[in-house]
Amino acid sequence: MHLGFSSMNTADDPAPDLLAKTLEEAGFESLWYGEHSHIPASRKTPYPAGGELPAPYRKMMDPYVSLMAAAAATTRLKLGTGIALLMERELFSQAKTIATLDRLSGGRVLIGCGVGWNEEEFNNATRLPWGRRYLALEETVQAQRALFSEVEPAFHGELIDFDPVWFEPKPVQAGGPPVIFGAMGPLGIRHTARWADGWMPVDVALPDIPGAIADFRQLVRDNGRNPDDVEITLVVMSEVSEDLLKSYRDMGIDRCNIGVGMQNWDKPDIVMPMIEQFSRLIPAL
């Protein structure tokens, strides 16, 4: 099992190049940055975790630019978005950004994505319908896959439609970087099983993790796919320990992403000691 590290990627956090270099030297497999281009001041959509929205949400940097800085400082570390809001960017520009990052990093990009939780943010950024956001994400991913793999790609969906174009250069990874869906609800999990390259749930949101994994793998089979081809990345929000990570490994989870918990997002000074502490667990995984 691989161990990844997630960061809010605010301007107060350790710089991406320093963080990435430290993670690679410590034996971590990957670095993951989330995405919010902005936060609506209205705050009509409630924060999913309850209470007030944590202040660091307002200071998140761009994940792709930060991951490019991380790529330049490393040679092996994989570079993930966790999660990217793919529908909140213009399709072709975003595909160009992802393809460029994959080429300049030597094919190390992983695209964790989701439909988002903030309706006002979504509506500010796109004319895609909020009520059909799962279909919109599926079509966005399929359209990007066409751009990444076809000589003269075209796409004709219900929500996304374009005639043949020239799109170069292609990513290093054939067909584009793996797309890992951060879905938790039944609809999102069904989408993941049907078309995503991986699933990225949160451990504390799954009351029965082994059962959820078994159900997900069966759903993948029901869609005519091999569960071994759909990677599971578990976002660990529980208190991290060697026994916990080993138990997740033994469940067949491919990667665990750890990081600074929500209660400590405004304490960047704890990041480096945390990396040193948890790097000691990597050989046992």
N, C-alpha and C positions, 0 to 999 in steps of 0.2 A: 504494500500500500504506500502511496505517495503522500507527502505532507506539503500542503500549500499554506501560504500566509496571506490573509486579507487585510486591507488597510482602507480607512476612509479617504485617504489621499487628500487631506486638507493642506493648506499652505503652512500649517503649524507642525505637520508630521515630518518625520525624517525625509530628506530629499529622495526622490525615486532612485537616483543612481547609487546613493549610499545604501539605501535600504536593500536594493536588489543585489548589490555586491555582497553585503553582509549575509543575506539569505543564501545566495549561491555558495559562499564559502562555508556556511553552516550546514549545508547538505539538504536544504529545502528544495523541493521540485519546482515550485511555481510561486508567482506573486500575482495577487488579484486586486484590481481597483474597481470600485463601483462608479455609478454615473448619476448625476443630477445636474443638468445644465443651469437650472434655476429652481427656486422654491417660490411658488406664488404667495404673496403676502396675505391673501385672503384667508388661507388655511381653512377653507370650507370642508375639504376632505380630511377626516380625522386621521391622526397618526396611527398606523396599524397596531403598534405596541402599546397604545394608550398614553394618556398624558400629553405633555407638551413635546413638540418636535425638538430633538436635541440640536443645540446650536451649531455643531460641526457640519450639519447638512448644508448650511448656508455657505460654507467655505470649501466645498469640494472642487478639486482641480479637474481638468480634462483627463479622462483615463488614457486615451490614445497617445496624447503628447507625453504624459508621464511614463507610459509603458515604453515609448521610444527612448526616453532617457534611461530607463532601466535596461533596455536592450543594449544600448551602447556601452554599458558598464559591465556586461556579463557575456558569457558565451553559451551556457547550457540552460539557464533558468527559463522556464516557460512563463509566458506573459498572458495573464487572463483578465477578462473583464468580468466583474462579479458584483452586480450585474450591469450589463449595458441595456439602455433603453432604445433599441434599434429603430423603433417607429418614430422616435422624436428627432430624427435627423433626416435630411434629404437623402434619398436612396443611393444615387450615383456617387455623391460626394462621400458618403459613409463607406460605400464599397471600396472606393479608391483609397480611403484612409486605412481600412483594414488590409487591403492587398499590399499597400506600401509598407505598412508595419510588418507584415509577414515576410516580405522580401528583405527588408533591411535587418530583420532579426534572424534571418536564416530559417524561417519556417517554425517559429516558436510560439505562435499566437493561439490562444483558446478563447472562444467567444461565449462567455456566460451571458445569458439574456433573460429578459422577462417582459411582462406586459405593463409593469408599473402599478403603483397604487394610488397616485395622486391625479385625480381627474382634471383638475385645473391646469396642472403642469402639462399633461398630455394634450389638452385642448389648445394651450398656448402654442405648442410646438408643431402640431400636425392637423391636417383636415381629415385624417382617417377617423372613422366613427369609434368613439369610446365603447359603445355597446357591442362592437364586433372586433374588439382588439385582439382576441385570440386568433381569429381568421386573418386579421391584418398582420400579426406577427408571423404566422405561417407563410403568408404570401411574401412578406419582406424577406424571410430567410430563403424561400425557394427562388425568388428573383435574384438575390445575391448569389446563390449557388449557380444560377445560369450565367451571371456575369463572370463568375470565377472559373467557369469550365468550358463555355461554348465559344466558338470562333466569332460568330455574329449573334450574340444572345438576344432573345426577345422573351417577353413574358406577357401573358394575357390571363389575368385573374379577375375576380369580382371587384377588387379594390385597387389593385396595382396593374397597370397596363402600359406596355411600351413595345414599339416595333423594333426590328433588328438594329443593333448598335455595335460599334467597335469599342471594346473595353480592354485596355492593356495598361500596365502589365498584369498578368495573373499572379495570384499568390504562389509562394513556393509549394505550399501544401496543395496537392491535387484536389480540385473541387472546393478549395478554400479551407480555412481553419475549422476545426470541429465546433459545432454549435450545441451548447449545453443549456437546457431550459431550466431556469429556477422556478419551477411550478410546485404549488402545494395543494391546490384544490383539485377536485375530480376532473373538471374540464381541462385544466392545464396538464394534468398527469396523462390524460388520454391523448392530448396533442403530443406530449413528449414521447409517449410510446409509439406513436405513429410516424413521426418525422424527425425528431431531434437525434443528435449524435450522443447526447448524454443527459442525465437528470441531476439536478442540484437542489435537493431539499435541505431544510434546516432541522437539526436533530431534535431540538426541544419542541418542534411543532408536530412530531410524529410520536404518538403515545406508544405505538408498537412498531419499532423500527424493523425488526426481522420480518414481521408480517407485512409491513408496507413494501419492503424490498421484494418479498415473494410475490405479492400481488402485482407489483410493477413489472417484474420479469414475465409473469404470465400474460399481462396485457401486451407486452412487447411481442410475445409468441403469437398471441391472438391476431396481431397485425402482420403476421408473416415474416417477422424479423427474428434474428438471433440475439437473445439477451446479452451474449458475450460481446456483441458489437455496440452496445449502448452503455457507456461508462457511467458509473455513479460517483458523484462528488458530493460528500456530505459536509455541509457548513456546520461546524461545531460551536454551539453557543453554551453548552454545558461546561462545567469546570473541567479543564483538561487534565488528564492523568494518563500514565502509561497503560494502566488496566483498561481505561475507557477506550483509548485508541486501538489497543490490541483487540478489544471486543468488536469494534467496528471493522477492523481488518478481517477478523474471523467470520464476519457476516458477509464478506465478499465485496465490501466497499472498496472502490479503486483509489479514492483520494479523500483525505480529510483536509478541509480548510480551517485553520485556526486564526486567531488574531485578537486584537484588543476588543474587549466587550463594550457594549453600548455605554455602560456606566463609566468607562474610562476613555471614551473617544477624545476627551479634551486633555488627556495626560500623555503627550508624546514621549515624555522622558521614560516611560515604562516599556517602550517598544523594544529597544535593543536588549535590555535584560530578559525580556520575554523570549526573544529569539534564542539567546544563549541557553536559557533554561530548557526550552522545548527541543532544541537541536540534539540534546543528549538522548532523547527518546527515538530519534530517527533510525539508528542501527537496529533497534528491536522491532521495527515495523516492516 
